[in-house]
Amino acid sequence: MARHWWRCTAMAAVGSVVVAAVAVPAPAVTGQSKAYNYVVHVSFEQKGNWTYDGLLAATPCTLADAGFGSDRVRLGAITPFVLGRGARPGVTLLSLAGPYERVGTMTHTVSGAECDTAGTTQTESTAGCGEKDTLGYAKLTLSGRKLTLHWTPGWSAPRFECPYFGGSEDAADGAGLPGEAFLDATITFDPTPFRLGTRRFAVAKRVVQEATQDCASLVQGCSEGVSFRAAGRSESYVVLIFVRGR
């Protein structure tokens, strides 16, 4: 039987974005005679956690798997943030760099009187866990009353040799676990400070995703003698601080 029934992971995220601004004369913004350009300093932190329990019962031997782990990433970038002319949105593309950390473990326990390896427990090596440098790409957009941080699809974490569990490959649509991808954040706020050229102001957003999987979450369910349960939580906290220069 394929081992996909235990190889998956979920993670959590906490992100914070800090925006610093320097003003220079620019075109008019939404009815005002003057607009302000900003330099945005972004710092992003993300955390994730996952747990897994699986049981493969093939008489007279039983294999039980269990695992848990967590991920944490801290990214930062500094880039101009330019407000569009009139009602057009402000937008900037971000290339954020920083450390990515992972810890995790997975154990495999064999039981059954007639098993060659009965009574043994193997723990997967955690070699390669720790901290690695990483890079993520995102877009920061101001449109009306919404400020959105959107991460480029397909981003993935650095390669670690320790366990990671992002959800079963056979999960049905809508039954996936939060995985390695960063959480987007959309913040609704009053954009008047941009139009007035306010020297400094801040907005914030906390985003959480969590889910569980079991045999009912899989397209074809589990085979006879197999049980499966996994859970994941991803949390991001985003803070944007805008500071206009002289």
N, C-alpha and C positions, 0 to 999 in steps of 0.2 A: 504494500500500500504506500502511495506517495506520502511524503512527510510534510506536505503543505499544511496539514491539519494542526501543526504546532508552530510553523515558521511564519510568524507575523509580528507586528509591533504597533503600539500606539504611543503618542507622545503629547506633551503639553507645552504650551508656549506662554511666555510673558514678554511683551515688547514695550519699549518706551522710545518715543521719538522726540527729539529736542530740536527746535527750530530757532535759529538765530538770524537776524536780518540786518542788512545794511541798505539804506535808502539812497537812490539816485533818481534824478528827474526822469519821468517816464510819461507815456500817453495817458489820457484821461481814463478813469475807471468808473463805470456806471453812474454817469451824471456828474461826477466830480471834476474839478479843473486840474487835478493833479493825481498821479498814481505813484506807488512806491514799489521798488524792486527789493527783494530780500535775499539774503544768503541764509540757507537753512542748514542747521547742524542737526543731524538725525542720529539718535542712539536707540537701538532696538534690542530688547532682551526677550527671550522666549524660553519657556520651560515645558517639558512634556513627561508624562509618566505612563507606563503600561504594565499590565499583569497578564499572565497566561496560565491556564491549567488544562491539561489534556490527558486522556486515558485511552490506551489501546489494549483491549482485553482480548487476547487470542489464546484460549485455553490450550495448554495448562499454564501459559505464561501471561503476565500482565506488565505492560510498560506504561509508567506514569511520568508525564513531563510537567514541570512547573517553572515559571520564570517571572522575573520582574526587572524593571530598569527605568532609567530616566535620562532625559536629554536637556541640555541648557546651552543657549547660544546668546552671544552679546555682540551686536554689530554697530558700526558707526560710519557716518559719512558727512561731508560738508559740500554743499553745492548751491548755486544760485536758484532762487525761486521767483519767477517773473510773473506778475499779474498780467492777464490779457487786456487788450484795449476794449473799452466799453464793457459789455456783458460777457465777453469771452472768459473762459476759466484760466486760472493760473495753473501751471504744470511744470514738473521737473522730473527727470529720470535720475535714479539713485543707484550707485554701485557701493554697497556696504560691506565692509570687511571687519573681521574680528574672530575671537576664539569660539570654538564649538567643543562642548564637553559631553561625554557619555559614560554612564555606568550601567551595568546589567549582569544578570546571571541566569542560566538555564540548567536545570538538573533533570536527569533521566534515571528513574528508579525501576529496577526489575524485581518482580516477585513471582512466586509460584514454585512449588516443591520440585517440579520436574524441569525447571529451567536451568540451562547450563550456567547462567550468571545470576541465579536467584539470590536476592539479598544484597545486590550491588547497587550503588548509586554513583553516577558519573556527573560531574559538574563541568560545564563548558568553560574553556579557558577565557579569562577576561583580558588576555594580552591584547594590546592595541587600544584598549579603552584609555580614557584620559582626555587630553585637550589637543585639538588640532585647529589650524587656521582655516577659515572658510570665507566665501564670498557669496553675497546674495544680491539680486537685482530687483528693483521695485520702481513704481511710479507714484508720485505724490501729486494729486489733482485737487484743485479748488473749483467747484462748480455750484454756483448759487450759494446755498447754505450748507453744502456738504464738502467736507475735506476727506479724501479717500487715500489710504495707503494700500496699493495693490501690488502683490508680489508676482514676479514672472512665473508662469506655470512651468512645471517640470523641474523646478529647483530641487536638489537633493542634498543630504548631509554628506560630509566627508566619509570615506570608507573606514570603518572601524572593524576590528576583528572580534569584538565582543557581541553578545546577542542583541538583536533588535527585532521587535515584533510589531508590524504595521497593519495587521489584519489579514485574514485568510484570502488567498488568491481566488477562492471560489465564492466569495461573498456576493449576495444578490445586490442589485442596484439599490442604493440608499441605505445599505447595511454595512458600509465601510467604517473603519475606525479612523480617527484623526491620526495622520501619519507624519512624515517628515516635513511636508510643505508648511510654510509659515502662514499664519492666519491673516487675512486682510482685515482692515479696520476702516469703517466709515463713521466719521464724527459729524454730527449735525450741530451747528453753532451759528451765532450771529456774526457775519463777516464785516460788520461796520468798522471794527478797528483797522482793517486793511484799508478801507476807503478814507479813514481819517488820518492814517499814517501814525497810529498809536505806537509809542516807543517800545512797549513790551507787553505781551499778553500770552496766555496759555490756554490750550484745550487738551482734553484727555479722553481715552477710551479703553475699556477693558473688554476683551473678547474671549469667550470660553466655548470650546467644543468638547463633548464627551459622548462615548457610545460603548456598547457591549456587543459581543457576538457569541452565538452558540450554534448548535447544529441547525436550528430553524433559520439562521441567518444565511446559510449556504444554499447555493442553487440546487444541489443534489442531496442536501442533508449530509448526515454522517453514515458511514458503513456500520454494520452490526458489530457491537462490541466497542464502539468508539464514542467517547464523549469529548466535548470541546467547549471551552469558555474563555473569552478574552475581553479585556476592558482597556480603554485608553482615554486619556484626558489631555487636552491641549489648551493652553491659556496664554493670551498675549495682553500686555498692558502698554498702551501707546500714549505718550505725552508729547505734545508739540508746543514749544515755547518760541514765540516770534519776537524778535528784537530789531527795531528799525535803527539803522545807523544815522549819523548826522548828515 
